[in-house]
């Protein structure tokens, strides 16, 4: 059973979240670097792609009905750059028309639209030009954001420039797990800077267009040493600097962390220091995505001298440890060390859980949600200005490099028939929010 809604502030926002490539299908969109990444053997666990996904491009009315009928206040969605600008630069009016209809559908159902402009769908044409390694991406990204805002910004409640820049830059250019699938410290370092430069450039352009209530969504992941050795402690601190400090420190005008600069400084773009004021544009709010923790031991090889170690906590279908108190820790840490009184939203938190014989039964997910809602409330009780909680995800969907295996949804999707079946977790939210 989930905590009672009355235990949260009266104007607290509850919502569900999705992203374009994971649910829409690619019909009518231009080629993205996820299409080309998925077409390369070995990149996706089940050799699938997002060409159909959940067919949200056609079934969006019933999906918005599911958000409304659960009693949610808001729907967090993203726009596809490859749909709006198939070549990354030229607007396709039909792409904007789709998001126009989608936002109208939210408003008609009494849902507040929370738009994220970019959730990892880079047009393949821009990827071929260097993508996030190329400084020119900042101006291209600003053009894309303003094009979307000019069409739907009059009805959106909030807008985020980027979702999870760590995944855009580090996971994709250093670890190679996401498109474009590189394992290159120079590419990763340039992307780590240019993704922030793009954010700052877009923020300036959006403000000039009259946009309000602007933010960015960062992901945070607890980094703990696997043992008491100095090497493990240093490994965890380095990973914390890369994952949890790089972006928020730059956004708050605090500079890049020294522990991360030790490895990346030689590969950053020349003159990067001159961009830091532009990156630190004032924010109206910050989105916080939190899922898990990782344990690290020392690695005698190349920087960052860290290797993952197995943890002992219960795990999700993704083999991610379940540690709700980490959400409280990050919310309070952010307010204390970085954001001060800036409003925070939990923009993603969720659990992958394999479907059983009865696809509607997911009691472990209900418990996961309850524990993380309580963790959010604990931060509020400690004085942190948390304004909302969005569950990831509304629907089972295309889970990037893992294909269609992991199921995060409140609603089960049969990928053959596209039938939607609300799970016990969806009903638990409905009981909480409507009861």
C-alpha positions in Angstrom: 0.0 0.0 0.0 1.3 3.4 -0.9 1.5 6.3 1.6 -1.5 8.6 1.7 -1.5 11.6 -0.6 -2.5 13.8 2.3 1.0 13.2 3.8 2.5 15.3 1.0 2.2 19.0 0.5 -1.1 20.1 -0.9 0.4 21.3 -4.3 2.7 18.3 -4.6 2.7 17.0 -8.2 2.4 13.2 -8.9 3.0 12.1 -12.4 4.2 9.3 -14.7 7.1 9.6 -17.2 8.0 8.3 -20.7 10.4 9.1 -23.5 9.8 9.5 -27.2 12.0 6.8 -28.7 11.0 4.2 -26.1 7.3 4.4 -26.8 6.5 6.3 -30.0 7.8 4.1 -32.8 9.8 5.8 -35.6 7.1 6.1 -38.3 7.3 9.6 -39.7 10.6 10.5 -38.0 14.0 10.9 -39.4 16.9 8.5 -38.8 18.4 8.8 -35.3 21.7 7.5 -34.0 19.7 5.0 -32.0 18.4 3.5 -35.2 21.9 3.1 -36.6 23.2 1.9 -33.2 20.5 -0.7 -32.9 21.2 -1.9 -36.5 24.7 -2.8 -35.6 25.1 -6.4 -34.4 25.8 -6.9 -30.7 24.6 -3.5 -29.5 21.1 -4.5 -28.3 20.5 -7.5 -26.1 17.7 -8.9 -28.2 18.7 -7.3 -31.5 15.6 -5.2 -31.4 15.0 -1.5 -32.2 12.5 1.3 -31.5 10.8 1.2 -34.9 7.5 0.2 -33.4 8.1 0.4 -29.6 4.7 0.8 -28.0 3.1 2.4 -31.1 2.4 5.5 -29.0 2.4 7.6 -32.2 -1.0 6.0 -32.9 -2.2 4.9 -29.5 -1.4 8.1 -27.5 -5.1 8.9 -26.7 -5.5 5.7 -24.7 -2.1 6.2 -23.1 -3.1 9.6 -21.9 -6.4 8.1 -20.6 -4.3 5.8 -18.5 -2.4 8.7 -17.0 -5.6 10.5 -16.3 -7.5 7.5 -15.0 -4.8 6.7 -12.4 -5.3 10.2 -11.0 -1.9 11.6 -11.9 -1.6 15.4 -12.0 1.0 15.5 -14.8 2.7 13.6 -17.6 6.4 13.9 -18.3 7.2 13.2 -21.9 10.0 14.0 -24.4 10.2 15.2 -27.9 12.2 13.5 -30.7 14.7 15.7 -32.4 14.7 13.3 -35.3 10.9 13.7 -35.6 10.9 17.5 -35.4 14.0 18.0 -37.5 14.8 14.8 -39.4 18.2 16.2 -40.6 18.8 17.9 -37.3 18.3 21.4 -38.7 15.2 21.6 -40.9 11.8 21.6 -39.3 9.2 19.0 -40.4 5.9 20.6 -39.6 4.3 17.2 -39.2 6.6 16.4 -36.4 5.6 19.5 -34.5 2.0 18.8 -35.3 2.2 15.5 -33.4 3.4 17.1 -30.3 0.8 19.9 -30.7 -1.9 17.2 -30.7 -0.3 15.3 -27.8 -0.1 18.4 -25.6 -3.7 19.4 -26.4 -4.6 15.8 -25.4 -3.0 16.3 -22.0 -4.7 19.7 -21.4 -8.1 18.2 -22.4 -7.6 15.5 -19.7 -6.5 17.9 -17.0 -2.9 16.8 -17.1 0.0 19.2 -16.7 2.5 18.7 -19.5 6.1 18.4 -18.4 8.2 18.4 -21.6 11.8 17.2 -21.9 13.3 18.4 -25.2 16.0 15.8 -25.5 15.9 12.2 -24.2 18.8 10.8 -26.3 17.4 10.9 -29.8 20.1 12.6 -31.9 19.4 12.8 -35.6 21.9 10.5 -37.4 22.9 13.4 -39.7 24.2 15.3 -36.7 25.9 12.2 -35.2 27.7 11.8 -38.5 29.1 15.3 -38.0 30.5 14.5 -34.6 27.4 14.8 -32.5 28.1 15.8 -28.9 31.8 15.9 -29.7 31.2 18.8 -32.0 30.9 22.3 -30.4 28.4 23.3 -33.1 25.9 21.0 -31.5 25.1 23.7 -28.9 23.6 26.1 -31.5 21.8 23.3 -33.3 20.3 22.1 -30.0 19.1 25.7 -29.1 17.4 25.9 -32.5 15.6 22.6 -31.8 14.5 23.6 -28.3 13.1 26.9 -29.4 11.3 25.4 -32.4 9.5 23.0 -30.0 8.8 25.7 -27.4 7.4 28.1 -30.0 4.8 25.5 -30.9 3.8 24.0 -27.5 5.3 26.2 -24.9 2.1 28.1 -24.3 0.6 25.0 -22.7 3.5 23.3 -21.0 3.9 23.5 -17.2 7.6 23.0 -17.2 10.4 22.4 -19.8 13.7 20.5 -19.3 16.5 20.9 -21.8 18.1 17.5 -21.4 17.5 14.2 -19.7 20.5 12.6 -17.9 23.6 14.2 -19.5 25.8 11.6 -17.9 24.1 9.0 -20.1 24.3 11.2 -23.2 28.1 11.8 -22.7 29.8 9.2 -20.4 27.7 6.1 -20.8 27.6 6.6 -24.5 31.1 7.9 -25.3 33.3 6.3 -22.6 31.5 3.1 -21.6 30.0 2.5 -25.0 26.7 1.1 -23.8 24.4 3.6 -25.6 24.5 5.3 -28.9 26.9 6.2 -30.5 28.7 3.4 -28.6 32.1 4.9 -28.3 34.8 4.0 -25.7 37.1 7.0 -26.1 38.2 9.3 -23.3 38.7 12.2 -25.6 35.2 11.8 -27.2 33.7 11.4 -23.7 35.4 14.5 -22.2 34.3 16.7 -25.1 30.8 15.3 -24.9 30.7 15.9 -21.1 31.5 19.6 -21.7 29.4 20.1 -24.9 26.3 18.7 -23.4 26.4 21.4 -20.8 27.3 24.0 -23.3 24.2 23.0 -25.3 22.1 23.3 -22.2 23.4 26.8 -21.4 23.0 27.9 -25.0 19.5 26.6 -25.2 18.5 28.2 -21.9 19.6 31.6 -23.2 17.6 31.1 -26.5 14.5 29.8 -24.6 14.5 32.8 -22.2 14.8 35.1 -25.2 11.7 33.4 -26.6 9.8 34.0 -23.4 10.0 30.5 -22.0 9.5 30.1 -18.3 9.8 27.4 -15.6 12.9 25.9 -17.2 15.1 23.2 -15.8 17.3 20.2 -16.6 17.1 16.6 -15.4 20.2 14.9 -13.9 20.6 11.3 -12.8 22.3 10.4 -9.5 23.6 7.1 -8.4 25.0 6.2 -5.0 28.7 5.4 -5.2 30.1 3.4 -2.3 33.4 1.7 -1.7 33.1 -2.1 -1.7 35.5 -2.4 1.3 37.5 -0.2 3.7 40.7 -0.1 1.6 42.1 3.3 0.5 41.9 2.2 -3.2 38.2 1.4 -3.0 37.5 4.7 -1.2 39.3 6.6 -3.9 37.5 4.6 -6.7 34.1 5.5 -5.2 35.1 9.1 -4.8 36.2 9.4 -8.4 33.0 7.7 -9.7 31.0 10.1 -7.5 32.8 13.1 -9.0 32.1 11.9 -12.6 28.5 10.8 -12.1 27.1 12.9 -9.3 29.2 16.1 -9.2 30.3 17.0 -12.8 27.0 18.4 -14.0 25.4 19.8 -10.9 28.6 21.7 -9.9 28.9 23.3 -13.4 25.2 24.2 -13.5 25.5 25.9 -10.1 28.6 27.8 -11.0 30.9 25.7 -8.8 33.2 24.4 -11.5 34.1 20.9 -12.5 35.3 18.6 -9.6 39.0 18.1 -9.3 38.7 14.3 -9.0 37.1 14.1 -12.5 39.4 16.7 -14.0 42.4 14.6 -13.1 41.4 12.2 -15.9 39.5 14.5 -18.3 41.3 17.8 -18.2 43.8 16.9 -21.0 40.9 16.0 -23.4 38.5 18.8 -22.8 37.9 21.3 -25.6 40.5 24.1 -25.8 39.2 27.2 -23.9 36.5 25.3 -22.1 36.9 27.5 -19.0 35.4 30.4 -20.9 32.1 28.5 -21.3 31.5 28.0 -17.6 29.4 31.2 -17.1 27.2 30.3 -20.0 26.7 26.9 -18.6 25.6 28.2 -15.2 22.4 29.8 -16.4 19.8 30.3 -13.7 17.4 27.4 -13.3 13.8 27.5 -12.1 14.0 23.8 -10.9 16.1 20.7 -11.1 14.9 17.2 -12.0 16.4 14.3 -10.0 16.5 10.8 -11.4 17.4 8.1 -8.9 17.4 4.3 -9.2 20.3 2.5 -7.4 23.8 2.4 -5.9 27.0 0.8 -7.0 30.0 -0.6 -5.2 33.6 0.1 -6.4 37.0 -1.4 -5.8 40.4 -0.2 -6.9 41.5 -1.1 -10.5 45.2 -0.9 -11.2 44.6 -0.2 -14.9 43.8 3.1 -16.5 42.0 6.0 -15.0 39.4 6.2 -13.4 41.0 3.2 -11.5 37.6 1.8 -10.5 35.9 -1.6 -11.0 32.4 -2.5 -10.0 31.8 -5.1 -7.3 28.6 -7.0 -6.6 26.3 -5.7 -3.9 24.3 -7.6 -1.3 21.0 -5.7 -1.4 17.9 -7.0 -3.2 18.0 -6.3 -6.9 15.6 -5.4 -9.7 15.3 -7.1 -13.1 18.2 -4.8 -14.3 20.4 -6.3 -11.5 20.3 -2.8 -9.8 20.4 -2.8 -6.0 17.3 -1.4 -4.3 18.2 1.2 -1.7 15.4 3.8 -1.1 17.4 5.8 1.5 19.7 6.8 -1.3 16.9 9.0 -2.7 16.6 10.9 0.6 20.4 11.2 0.8 20.7 12.8 -2.7 17.8 15.2 -2.2 19.2 16.5 1.1 22.8 16.5 -0.3 21.7 18.5 -3.3 20.0 21.1 -1.2 22.9 21.3 1.2 25.8 21.4 -1.2 24.5 22.7 -4.5 21.0 23.9 -5.1 20.0 25.6 -1.8 16.3 26.6 -2.1 15.9 25.7 -5.7 12.8 23.5 -6.2 13.5 19.9 -6.9 11.4 17.2 -8.7 11.9 13.5 -8.5 11.6 13.2 -12.3 12.3 9.4 -12.5 12.3 6.6 -10.1 11.2 3.1 -10.9 11.7 -0.7 -10.9 12.2 -3.2 -13.7 10.4 -6.4 -12.9 9.8 -9.4 -15.2 6.2 -10.2 -15.9 4.8 -13.3 -14.2 2.0 -15.6 -15.3 -0.4 -12.9 -14.3 1.0 -9.8 -16.0 -1.1 -7.5 -13.7 0.5 -8.7 -10.5 3.7 -6.8 -9.4 3.6 -6.6 -5.6 7.4 -6.0 -5.4 7.0 -2.9 -7.5 4.2 -1.6 -5.3 6.6 -2.0 -2.3 9.4 -0.3 -4.2 7.2 2.7 -5.0 6.0 2.9 -1.4 9.5 2.9 -0.1 10.7 5.6 -2.5 7.7 7.8 -1.8 8.5 7.6 1.9 12.1 8.4 1.1 11.0 11.5 -0.8 8.7 12.5 2.1 11.7 12.1 4.5 13.6 14.7 2.5 10.6 17.1 2.5 10.4 16.6 6.3 14.1 17.7 6.5 13.2 20.9 4.8 14.1 20.1 1.1 11.7 21.8 -1.4 10.6 18.8 -3.4 7.7 19.7 -5.6 6.8 16.4 -7.3 7.4 12.7 -7.9 7.2 11.0 -11.4 7.2 7.2 -11.7 9.3 5.7 -14.5 7.6 4.5 -16.5 4.0 4.6 -17.5 4.4 1.8 -19.9 6.6 -1.2 -20.4 8.8 0.0 -23.3 12.0 -0.3 -25.4 14.7 -0.2 -22.7 17.6 1.0 -24.9 20.5 -1.5 -25.0 18.5 -4.1 -23.1 15.8 -4.1 -25.8 12.3 -5.3 -24.8 13.3 -7.5 -21.9 13.2 -5.2 -18.8 9.7 -4.0 -17.8 9.5 -0.8 -15.8 5.8 0.0 -16.6 2.8 0.6 -14.4 1.0 -0.8 -17.5 2.0 -4.0 -19.2 2.4 -3.9 -22.9 1.9 -6.9 -25.1 4.4 -6.1 -27.9 2.6 -8.4 -30.4 -0.9 -7.0 -29.9 -0.1 -3.7 -28.3 -2.7 -4.4 -25.6 -2.3 -2.3 -22.5 -3.0 -4.0 -19.1 -2.8 -1.8 -15.9 -0.8 -3.6 -13.2 -1.4 -3.7 -9.5 1.1 -0.8 -9.2 -1.1 1.4 -11.5 -4.1 0.5 -9.3 -2.1 1.3 -6.1 -1.4 4.8 -7.5 -5.0 5.2 -8.4 -6.1 4.2 -4.9 -3.6 6.6 -3.4 -4.3 9.5 -5.7 -8.1 9.1 -6.1 -8.8 7.7 -2.6 
